[in-house]
Amino acid sequence: MPAPRTALVTGAAGGVGTLMRDRLPGYGYELRLCDVKPVPDAPDAVTADLADPAAVREAVRGVDAILHLGGISLESDFDSVLRSNFQGTYNIYEAARREGVRRIVFASSNHAIGFTPTPASGSAALPADTRHRPDTFYGLSKCFGEDLAQLYWDKHGIETVSVRIGSCFPEPSTVRMLSLWLSPDDGARLFHAALTAPDVGHTVVYGSSANTRLWWDLTTARSLGYEPRDDSEPWAAKLVAEEGELDPANPDHAHMGGPWVSNPPRWPTAS
């Protein structure tokens, strides 16, 4: 399908949103940026709380597609995750239904399968249909988002690509991240493919670069037209020298969610 002309990007002030708002226009998109807080250097950005249905519908009105990156991106208490991630994602889908938006790209996460064991060296990569095993309330919200996407496809014909993003940063910072890294440029390539591939229904894909140490099967992502070009291996020698190789006996190394299975990073709360 042709690229949508206008795409709403929620969470535009966040980490992935910041990386994407400078890259996606190169693929021909006119971006409508949205966040609960002002987006730096974007005076026309929409400031909206995803838990506010009216504000979300106003943000969605008139766009061709949605890249939903918004919400709490770390672990928090259930009520906070419920409001921002569960209710917020529902509001996005309901606004899309009411406004006639037919394509959503949903930022899922490896934490939707966080308690899944990491593949042993030499074993088969994890397929994209690996079942949900969330490691946190945050991970549970990503399971909900994937299931909500399936419901809105089956019931309302809204197509979604759910991207289980690994670690999207300019460079990997840990040995574990060598297996999950999604370079910002590959992230833009993947989101563009997800926004434009025909007949996706609801498709779940993994979001990573073509890493030498990759844990994931990218076949489904490639079927959308995604061709990753980057690899985390140039950082491997330095990181392994600093940390050592992963230890399968360490629960934080042995699970897809890493340290989130035992001590997840917490979303900052007001004092």
Backbone as numpy.savetxt, mean C-alpha at the origin, in Angstrom:
# Nx Ny Nz CAx CAy CAz Cx Cy Cz
-6.67 -0.34 -20.44 -7.50 0.85 -20.44 -6.63 2.09 -20.44
-7.09 3.22 -20.98 -6.28 4.43 -20.97 -6.09 4.94 -19.55
-5.03 5.69 -19.33 -4.77 6.22 -18.00 -5.86 7.19 -17.60
-6.37 7.09 -16.37 -7.30 8.11 -15.91 -6.63 9.48 -15.95
-7.40 10.50 -16.26 -6.82 11.84 -16.33 -6.59 12.42 -14.94
-7.57 12.26 -14.07 -7.48 12.84 -12.73 -7.55 11.74 -11.70
-6.60 11.72 -10.78 -6.56 10.72 -9.73 -6.50 11.40 -8.38
-7.38 10.99 -7.47 -7.32 11.44 -6.08 -6.28 10.61 -5.36
-5.37 11.26 -4.66 -4.36 10.58 -3.84 -4.64 10.93 -2.39
-5.15 9.97 -1.63 -5.32 10.20 -0.20 -4.01 9.91 0.52
-3.86 10.51 1.70 -2.59 10.35 2.41 -1.43 10.99 1.69
-1.71 12.08 0.98 -0.69 12.70 0.12 0.45 13.33 0.89
0.25 13.60 2.19 1.33 14.17 3.00 2.16 13.10 3.70
1.75 11.83 3.55 2.47 10.74 4.19 3.71 10.32 3.42
4.35 9.27 3.92 5.62 8.85 3.33 5.48 8.42 1.88
4.59 7.46 1.60 4.43 6.99 0.22 3.79 8.07 -0.64
2.81 8.78 -0.07 2.16 9.85 -0.82 3.14 10.92 -1.27
4.07 11.27 -0.39 5.08 12.27 -0.74 5.95 11.79 -1.89
6.32 10.51 -1.86 7.15 9.96 -2.93 6.39 9.89 -4.26
5.09 9.63 -4.18 4.32 9.44 -5.41 3.87 10.75 -6.04
3.64 11.78 -5.25 3.09 13.00 -5.84 4.08 13.71 -6.75
5.36 13.39 -6.63 6.35 13.95 -7.54 6.59 13.06 -8.76
6.12 11.81 -8.70 6.42 10.86 -9.77 5.24 10.58 -10.68
4.05 10.47 -10.14 2.90 10.08 -10.95 2.53 11.10 -12.04
2.72 12.40 -11.83 2.41 13.32 -12.94 3.19 13.01 -14.21
4.35 12.39 -14.07 5.13 12.02 -15.25 4.45 10.97 -16.12
3.45 10.30 -15.56 2.67 9.32 -16.33 1.40 9.94 -16.92
1.27 11.24 -16.76 0.14 11.93 -17.38 -1.02 12.23 -16.46
-0.86 11.99 -15.16 -1.96 12.21 -14.24 -2.02 13.66 -13.76
-3.23 14.14 -13.63 -3.49 15.34 -12.86 -3.94 14.88 -11.48
-3.16 15.20 -10.46 -3.43 14.67 -9.12 -4.25 15.65 -8.29
-5.24 15.11 -7.60 -5.93 15.85 -6.55 -5.42 15.29 -5.23
-4.65 16.08 -4.52 -4.01 15.62 -3.30 -4.94 15.84 -2.12
-4.94 14.86 -1.20 -5.83 14.92 -0.04 -5.13 14.35 1.17
-5.29 15.01 2.31 -4.75 14.50 3.56 -5.52 15.16 4.70
-5.40 14.56 5.87 -6.06 15.15 7.05 -5.32 16.40 7.52
-4.07 16.56 7.09 -3.29 17.75 7.40 -2.83 18.40 6.10
-2.43 19.65 6.15 -2.00 20.32 4.91 -0.84 19.59 4.23
-0.88 19.54 2.93 0.18 18.90 2.15 1.22 19.96 1.82
2.48 19.75 2.20 3.52 20.76 1.95 3.62 21.12 0.47
3.75 22.41 0.21 3.95 22.93 -1.14 2.81 22.56 -2.09
1.63 22.38 -1.55 0.46 22.05 -2.39 -0.74 22.84 -1.89
-0.78 24.13 -2.19 -1.85 24.98 -1.65 -3.25 24.57 -2.10
-3.35 23.83 -3.21 -4.67 23.43 -3.69 -5.11 22.06 -3.16
-4.30 21.46 -2.31 -4.64 20.15 -1.79 -5.89 20.24 -0.91
-6.63 19.13 -0.89 -7.85 19.03 -0.09 -7.47 18.57 1.32
-7.93 19.29 2.32 -7.75 18.86 3.70 -9.05 18.23 4.16
-9.02 16.93 4.43 -10.24 16.21 4.78 -9.91 15.05 5.70
-10.78 14.80 6.66 -10.70 13.65 7.54 -11.43 12.50 6.86
-10.75 11.38 6.64 -11.36 10.25 5.95 -12.57 9.70 6.70
-12.65 9.97 8.00 -13.80 9.50 8.77 -15.04 10.36 8.58
-14.92 11.45 7.82 -16.04 12.36 7.55 -16.61 12.03 6.17
-17.76 11.35 6.10 -18.27 10.92 4.80 -18.51 12.06 3.83
-19.03 13.19 4.32 -19.32 14.32 3.42 -18.04 14.89 2.83
-17.00 15.01 3.68 -15.73 15.54 3.20 -15.08 14.61 2.19
-15.19 13.31 2.43 -14.62 12.34 1.50 -15.36 12.38 0.17
-16.66 12.46 0.21 -17.41 12.49 -1.04 -17.06 13.74 -1.85
-16.87 14.85 -1.18 -16.49 16.08 -1.88 -15.11 15.92 -2.51
-14.20 15.26 -1.80 -12.85 15.05 -2.34 -12.88 14.14 -3.56
-13.78 13.16 -3.56 -13.85 12.18 -4.64 -14.55 12.74 -5.88
-15.44 13.68 -5.67 -16.29 14.16 -6.77 -15.45 14.67 -7.95
-15.69 14.10 -9.13 -15.07 14.59 -10.35 -13.77 13.92 -10.74
-13.25 12.99 -9.91 -12.00 12.32 -10.29 -12.31 11.05 -11.08
-11.30 10.55 -11.77 -11.45 9.35 -12.59 -11.03 8.08 -11.85
-10.17 8.22 -10.85 -9.64 7.07 -10.13 -9.13 7.55 -8.77
-8.88 6.58 -7.89 -8.42 6.89 -6.53 -7.23 6.02 -6.20
-6.17 6.64 -5.70 -5.05 5.94 -5.09 -5.17 6.17 -3.59
-5.64 5.14 -2.88 -5.97 5.29 -1.46 -4.79 4.88 -0.60
-4.01 5.88 -0.20 -2.85 5.68 0.67 -3.10 6.17 2.09
-4.26 6.79 2.34 -4.50 7.47 3.60 -4.82 6.54 4.75
-4.73 7.10 5.96 -5.04 6.37 7.18 -3.84 6.27 8.09
-4.06 5.69 9.26 -2.98 5.44 10.21 -2.06 4.37 9.62
-0.76 4.63 9.63 0.19 3.73 8.97 1.04 2.93 9.94
0.74 3.02 11.24 1.43 2.23 12.26 0.36 1.60 13.15
0.78 0.86 14.15 -0.18 0.29 15.08 -0.71 1.37 16.03
-1.95 1.21 16.45 -2.56 2.13 17.41 -3.65 1.37 18.15
-4.37 2.07 19.03 -5.49 1.44 19.70 -6.59 1.17 18.68
-7.44 0.21 19.00 -8.42 -0.24 18.02 -9.37 0.88 17.61
-9.81 1.70 18.55 -10.76 2.75 18.19 -10.18 3.72 17.18
-8.89 4.04 17.32 -8.26 4.96 16.37 -8.14 4.32 14.99
-7.72 3.05 14.96 -7.61 2.35 13.68 -9.00 2.17 13.06
-9.99 1.89 13.89 -11.35 1.74 13.39 -11.83 3.00 12.69
-11.58 4.14 13.30 -12.06 5.40 12.74 -11.32 5.76 11.46
-10.01 5.69 11.49 -9.22 6.17 10.36 -9.17 5.17 9.22
-8.91 3.90 9.53 -8.64 2.91 8.49 -9.87 2.12 8.07
-10.66 1.68 9.03 -11.87 0.94 8.67 -12.94 1.89 8.13
-13.33 2.85 8.95 -14.38 3.79 8.52 -13.90 4.63 7.34
-12.65 5.06 7.38 -12.13 5.89 6.30 -12.13 5.17 4.97
-11.73 3.90 4.96 -11.71 3.14 3.72 -13.13 2.87 3.22
-14.04 2.56 4.14 -15.44 2.41 3.74 -15.95 3.70 3.10
-15.62 4.85 3.70 -16.09 6.12 3.15 -15.55 6.35 1.74
-14.31 5.95 1.49 -13.74 6.07 0.14 -14.55 5.24 -0.85
-14.83 4.00 -0.50 -15.56 3.13 -1.43 -17.00 3.60 -1.63
-17.62 4.05 -0.58 -18.99 4.50 -0.72 -19.05 5.79 -1.54
-18.09 6.68 -1.34 -18.04 7.89 -2.16 -17.78 7.55 -3.62
-16.89 6.59 -3.86 -16.63 6.16 -5.24 -17.90 5.61 -5.88
-18.64 4.81 -5.14 -19.88 4.26 -5.68 -20.86 5.38 -6.04
-21.02 6.32 -5.15 -21.99 7.39 -5.36 -21.57 8.35 -6.47
-20.25 8.52 -6.65 -19.75 9.47 -7.65 -19.36 8.81 -8.96
-19.54 7.51 -9.08 -19.28 6.84 -10.34 -17.81 6.60 -10.64
-16.96 6.55 -9.64 -15.54 6.25 -9.84 -15.38 4.74 -9.91
-14.77 4.23 -10.96 -14.76 2.78 -11.20 -13.43 2.11 -10.92
-12.39 2.85 -10.55 -11.08 2.22 -10.31 -10.46 2.80 -9.05
-10.08 1.91 -8.13 -9.38 2.27 -6.90 -8.13 1.42 -6.81
-7.04 2.03 -6.39 -5.85 1.28 -6.00 -5.71 1.45 -4.50
-5.78 0.34 -3.80 -5.79 0.34 -2.34 -4.42 -0.06 -1.80
-3.87 0.77 -0.93 -2.58 0.47 -0.32 -2.79 -0.51 0.82
-2.66 -1.80 0.49 -2.64 -2.82 1.52 -1.21 -2.94 2.05
-0.88 -4.04 2.68 0.41 -4.11 3.36 0.82 -5.55 3.60
2.12 -5.77 3.74 2.60 -7.08 4.19 2.06 -7.43 5.57
1.59 -6.44 6.33 1.07 -6.72 7.67 -0.31 -7.36 7.64
-0.94 -7.43 6.47 -2.16 -8.23 6.31 -1.84 -9.72 6.40
-0.58 -10.08 6.18 -0.14 -11.47 6.28 1.05 -11.55 7.23
1.06 -10.70 8.26 2.23 -10.52 9.10 2.69 -11.75 9.85
1.77 -12.65 10.23 2.17 -13.86 10.95 2.50 -15.01 10.01
2.46 -14.78 8.72 2.89 -15.78 7.76 4.40 -15.98 7.86
4.89 -17.21 7.95 6.34 -17.42 8.00 7.01 -16.91 6.73
8.19 -16.35 6.89 8.95 -15.94 5.72 9.49 -17.18 5.01
9.57 -17.13 3.69 10.05 -18.32 2.95 11.50 -18.64 3.31
11.77 -19.91 3.50 13.14 -20.34 3.74 13.96 -20.15 2.48
15.26 -20.01 2.66 16.15 -19.83 1.52 15.98 -20.99 0.53
15.76 -20.66 -0.72 15.61 -21.66 -1.76 14.21 -22.19 -1.94
13.27 -21.79 -1.07 11.89 -22.26 -1.20 11.11 -21.34 -2.12
9.91 -21.76 -2.47 9.09 -20.98 -3.40 8.67 -19.66 -2.78
8.56 -18.64 -3.62 8.11 -17.33 -3.17 6.63 -17.39 -2.80
6.21 -16.51 -1.91 4.81 -16.49 -1.47 3.91 -16.01 -2.60
2.82 -16.74 -2.88 1.89 -16.29 -3.92 1.02 -15.16 -3.43
0.44 -14.43 -4.37 -0.37 -13.26 -4.02 -1.67 -13.64 -3.35
-2.09 -14.90 -3.44 -3.32 -15.31 -2.76 -3.06 -15.89 -1.37
-1.88 -15.61 -0.81 -1.61 -16.02 0.57 -2.69 -15.46 1.48
-3.23 -16.30 2.36 -4.39 -15.89 3.14 -4.01 -14.89 4.23
-5.01 -14.20 4.71 -4.81 -13.18 5.75 -4.31 -13.80 7.06
-3.27 -13.21 7.61 -2.78 -13.51 8.95 -2.23 -12.21 9.54
-3.11 -11.26 9.88 -2.64 -9.94 10.31 -1.86 -10.01 11.61
-0.92 -9.06 11.75 -0.08 -9.03 12.94 -0.48 -7.95 13.93
-1.41 -7.09 13.57 -1.78 -5.93 14.38 -3.18 -5.49 14.00
-3.74 -4.53 14.75 -4.99 -3.91 14.32 -4.79 -3.21 12.98
-3.62 -2.61 12.80 -3.30 -1.99 11.50 -3.38 -3.04 10.39
-2.72 -4.18 10.59 -2.77 -5.25 9.60 -4.18 -5.75 9.37
-4.97 -5.82 10.44 -6.37 -6.23 10.32 -7.14 -5.24 9.45
-6.82 -3.96 9.57 -7.51 -2.96 8.74 -7.19 -3.15 7.27
-6.02 -3.67 6.95 -5.67 -3.94 5.56 -6.40 -5.17 5.04
-6.61 -6.16 5.91 -7.45 -7.30 5.53 -8.86 -6.82 5.23
-9.38 -5.95 6.08 -10.72 -5.39 5.87 -10.78 -4.65 4.54
-9.76 -3.85 4.24 -9.75 -3.10 3.00 -9.77 -4.01 1.79
-8.99 -5.11 1.82 -9.00 -6.06 0.71 -10.38 -6.71 0.56
-10.99 -7.08 1.68 -12.31 -7.72 1.61 -13.38 -6.72 1.18
-13.25 -5.48 1.61 -14.20 -4.45 1.18 -14.08 -4.23 -0.32
-12.86 -4.24 -0.83 -12.65 -4.11 -2.27 -13.33 -5.24 -3.03
-13.22 -6.45 -2.50 -13.89 -7.59 -3.14 -15.40 -7.41 -3.14
-15.95 -6.96 -2.01 -17.39 -6.73 -1.92 -17.85 -5.69 -2.93
-17.12 -4.58 -3.04 -17.56 -3.52 -3.94 -17.36 -3.89 -5.41
-16.47 -4.83 -5.69 -16.38 -5.35 -7.05 -17.58 -6.27 -7.33
-17.83 -7.21 -6.43 -18.90 -8.17 -6.66 -20.28 -7.51 -6.66
-20.46 -6.52 -5.80 -21.79 -5.93 -5.63 -22.02 -4.70 -6.48
-20.95 -3.91 -6.72 -21.13 -2.62 -7.38 -20.26 -2.43 -8.63
-19.41 -3.41 -8.94 -18.60 -3.31 -10.15 -17.47 -2.30 -10.08
-17.05 -1.92 -8.88 -15.89 -1.04 -8.73 -14.63 -1.89 -8.71
-13.71 -1.63 -9.62 -12.49 -2.43 -9.72 -11.41 -1.89 -8.77
-10.68 -2.82 -8.19 -9.60 -2.45 -7.27 -8.39 -3.34 -7.50
-7.21 -2.73 -7.44 -5.98 -3.48 -7.24 -5.51 -3.19 -5.81
-5.47 -4.23 -4.98 -4.95 -4.11 -3.62 -3.46 -4.45 -3.65
-2.64 -3.47 -3.31 -1.18 -3.63 -3.38 -0.64 -3.85 -1.98
-0.17 -5.05 -1.71 0.45 -5.34 -0.43 1.87 -4.79 -0.43
1.97 -3.53 -0.03 3.25 -2.81 -0.09 4.20 -3.36 0.98
5.43 -3.57 0.58 6.45 -3.96 1.54 7.01 -2.74 2.25
8.16 -2.24 1.80 8.81 -1.07 2.40 9.19 -0.12 1.29
8.41 0.95 1.13 8.66 1.91 0.06 9.42 3.11 0.62
10.72 3.09 0.42 11.63 4.14 0.88 12.68 4.37 -0.20
13.37 5.50 -0.15 14.42 5.73 -1.15 15.48 4.65 -1.19
15.77 4.02 -0.02 16.71 2.91 0.00 16.39 2.01 1.19
16.73 0.73 1.11 16.47 -0.17 2.24 17.39 0.17 3.41
16.87 0.00 4.63 17.65 0.39 5.82 17.92 -0.77 6.76
17.39 -1.97 6.48 17.65 -3.16 7.29 17.84 -4.36 6.38
18.42 -5.43 6.94 18.60 -6.65 6.16 17.23 -7.22 5.76
16.29 -7.18 6.68 14.96 -7.68 6.37 14.34 -6.93 5.19
14.57 -5.63 5.13 13.98 -4.81 4.08 14.54 -5.16 2.70
15.69 -5.81 2.65 16.24 -6.21 1.36 15.27 -7.12 0.59
14.41 -7.85 1.33 13.48 -8.77 0.70 12.13 -8.14 0.38
11.86 -6.95 0.92 10.55 -6.32 0.80 10.57 -4.95 0.14
11.75 -4.48 -0.21 11.90 -3.10 -0.65 11.18 -2.83 -1.95
10.45 -1.72 -1.97 9.83 -1.18 -3.18 10.44 0.19 -3.42
11.23 0.32 -4.45 11.83 1.62 -4.73 10.73 2.61 -5.09
10.91 3.89 -4.80 9.88 4.87 -5.18 9.57 4.86 -6.68
10.59 4.69 -7.52 10.33 4.65 -8.96 9.52 3.42 -9.35
9.85 2.26 -8.76 9.05 1.07 -9.03 7.65 1.22 -8.44
7.55 1.91 -7.30 6.22 2.17 -6.75 5.34 2.92 -7.73
5.89 3.95 -8.37 5.13 4.70 -9.37 4.79 3.82 -10.56
5.73 2.97 -10.99 5.44 2.05 -12.10 4.30 1.11 -11.74
4.32 0.60 -10.51 3.29 -0.35 -10.10 1.93 0.34 -9.96
1.89 1.51 -9.35 0.61 2.20 -9.20 0.05 2.59 -10.56
0.90 3.01 -11.47 0.43 3.34 -12.82 -0.16 2.11 -13.49
0.53 0.97 -13.38 -0.01 -0.26 -13.96 -1.34 -0.63 -13.32
-1.44 -0.46 -12.02 -2.68 -0.81 -11.31 -3.83 0.12 -11.69
-3.52 1.35 -12.01 -4.56 2.31 -12.40 -5.04 2.09 -13.83
-4.25 1.45 -14.66 -4.55 1.40 -16.09 -4.80 0.01 -16.65
-4.42 -1.06 -15.94 -4.61 -2.41 -16.48 -6.10 -2.69 -16.67
-6.46 -3.36 -17.76 -7.89 -3.65 -17.99 -8.36 -4.85 -17.18
-9.64 -4.83 -16.86 -10.34 -6.01 -16.34 -9.66 -6.61 -15.11
-9.41 -5.77 -14.10 -8.73 -6.28 -12.91 -9.70 -6.86 -11.89
-11.00 -6.53 -11.99 -11.93 -6.99 -10.96 -11.44 -6.55 -9.61
-11.20 -7.50 -8.71 -10.39 -7.21 -7.53 -9.17 -8.10 -7.58
-8.01 -7.50 -7.73 -6.75 -8.22 -7.85 -5.83 -7.82 -6.71
-5.27 -8.81 -6.02 -4.28 -8.57 -4.97 -2.89 -8.82 -5.54
-1.99 -7.87 -5.35 -0.62 -8.02 -5.83 0.33 -7.64 -4.71
1.55 -8.11 -4.83 2.62 -7.67 -3.92 3.32 -6.46 -4.50
3.71 -5.56 -3.61 4.39 -4.34 -4.01 5.84 -4.34 -3.58
6.71 -4.78 -4.47 8.15 -4.73 -4.20 8.89 -4.60 -5.51
10.15 -4.27 -5.40 11.03 -4.24 -6.55 11.50 -5.65 -6.89
12.30 -5.77 -7.93 12.81 -7.07 -8.37 14.06 -7.43 -7.56
13.85 -7.61 -6.26 14.97 -7.81 -5.35 15.56 -9.21 -5.47
16.87 -9.29 -5.41 17.54 -10.59 -5.45 17.04 -11.49 -4.32
16.75 -10.91 -3.16 16.32 -11.68 -1.98 14.80 -11.68 -1.82
14.09 -11.46 -2.87 12.64 -11.30 -2.83 11.94 -12.50 -2.22
10.97 -12.23 -1.32 10.16 -13.28 -0.71 8.86 -13.52 -1.46
8.49 -12.63 -2.37 7.17 -12.63 -2.96 7.18 -13.00 -4.43
6.11 -13.63 -4.85 5.89 -13.93 -6.27 5.22 -12.70 -6.90
5.89 -12.07 -7.83 5.37 -10.87 -8.49 4.62 -11.17 -9.78
4.31 -12.44 -10.03 3.64 -12.80 -11.28 2.35 -12.02 -11.48
1.55 -11.93 -10.45 0.26 -11.24 -10.58 0.47 -9.75 -10.84
1.44 -9.15 -10.17 1.74 -7.73 -10.44 2.23 -7.54 -11.87
3.08 -8.44 -12.33 3.58 -8.33 -13.70 2.46 -8.49 -14.73
1.43 -9.27 -14.37 0.33 -9.47 -15.30 -0.45 -8.18 -15.55
-0.29 -7.20 -14.67 -0.92 -5.89 -14.87 -0.11 -5.00 -15.81
1.10 -5.43 -16.14 1.99 -4.61 -16.94 3.12 -3.99 -16.14
3.25 -4.38 -14.87 4.31 -3.86 -14.00 5.63 -4.53 -14.35
6.65 -3.70 -14.60 7.99 -4.21 -14.88 8.97 -3.52 -13.94
9.23 -4.13 -12.77 10.17 -3.51 -11.82 11.58 -3.47 -12.39
12.29 -2.39 -12.08 13.63 -2.20 -12.62 14.71 -2.15 -11.54
14.32 -2.07 -10.29 15.29 -1.85 -9.23 15.47 -3.10 -8.37
16.57 -3.13 -7.63 16.95 -4.28 -6.81 17.65 -3.75 -5.57
17.32 -4.30 -4.41 17.93 -3.85 -3.15 19.35 -4.34 -2.94
19.82 -5.24 -3.78 21.09 -5.92 -3.53 22.30 -4.98 -3.41
22.34 -3.85 -4.10 23.49 -2.96 -3.90 23.70 -2.52 -2.46
22.70 -2.58 -1.62 22.83 -2.20 -0.21 23.10 -3.40 0.70
23.10 -4.60 0.14 23.14 -5.81 0.96 24.43 -5.94 1.76
25.57 -5.76 1.13 26.85 -5.98 1.82 26.97 -5.08 3.04
26.62 -3.81 2.91 26.72 -2.87 4.03 25.76 -3.27 5.15
24.52 -3.60 4.81 23.54 -3.92 5.84 23.86 -5.24 6.54
24.29 -6.24 5.79 24.65 -7.52 6.41 25.86 -7.35 7.31
26.82 -6.53 6.91 27.99 -6.28 7.76 27.58 -5.62 9.07
26.57 -4.78 9.02 26.11 -4.08 10.23 25.23 -4.95 11.13
24.38 -5.78 10.52 23.36 -6.50 11.28 23.54 -8.01 11.32
24.29 -8.56 10.36 24.32 -10.00 10.19 23.12 -10.47 9.38
23.16 -11.71 8.94 22.05 -12.27 8.19 20.85 -12.51 9.11
19.68 -12.66 8.53 18.48 -12.93 9.32 18.59 -14.28 10.01
18.04 -14.35 11.23 18.09 -15.56 12.05 16.70 -16.19 12.09
16.49 -17.35 11.47 15.17 -17.97 11.45 14.61 -18.27 12.84
15.47 -18.35 13.86 15.00 -18.61 15.23 14.45 -17.36 15.90
14.70 -16.21 15.30 14.22 -14.95 15.85 12.81 -14.70 15.29
11.78 -14.62 16.16 10.42 -14.40 15.64 10.29 -13.16 14.77
11.09 -12.14 15.07 11.03 -10.91 14.28 11.60 -11.10 12.88
12.40 -12.13 12.70 12.94 -12.44 11.38 12.13 -13.53 10.68
11.44 -14.35 11.46 10.80 -15.53 10.92 9.39 -15.28 10.38
8.87 -14.07 10.57 7.51 -13.77 10.14 7.50 -12.61 9.16
6.49 -12.62 8.30 6.39 -11.59 7.27 6.26 -10.19 7.87
5.67 -10.09 9.04 5.49 -8.79 9.67 6.72 -8.27 10.41
7.79 -9.08 10.50 9.00 -8.63 11.17 8.72 -8.28 12.63
9.31 -7.21 13.14 9.14 -6.86 14.55 7.72 -6.49 14.92
6.86 -6.27 13.92 5.46 -5.97 14.23 4.76 -7.13 14.94
5.26 -8.35 14.81 4.61 -9.48 15.48 4.84 -9.44 16.98
5.86 -8.73 17.44 6.18 -8.71 18.86 6.14 -7.33 19.49
6.59 -6.33 18.73 6.66 -4.97 19.28 6.46 -3.96 18.17
5.22 -3.81 17.70 5.00 -2.95 16.53 5.23 -1.48 16.86
5.72 -0.73 15.89 5.85 0.73 16.08 4.47 1.34 16.25
4.39 2.35 17.12 3.10 2.91 17.47 2.89 4.27 16.80
1.65 4.51 16.42 1.25 5.79 15.87 1.30 6.83 16.97
1.90 8.00 16.72 1.98 9.02 17.79 0.59 9.53 18.15
0.38 9.72 19.44 -0.88 10.27 19.94 -0.62 11.59 20.63
-1.64 12.44 20.65 -1.51 13.75 21.30 -1.30 13.55 22.80
-0.42 14.34 23.37 -0.16 14.24 24.82 -1.18 15.06 25.59
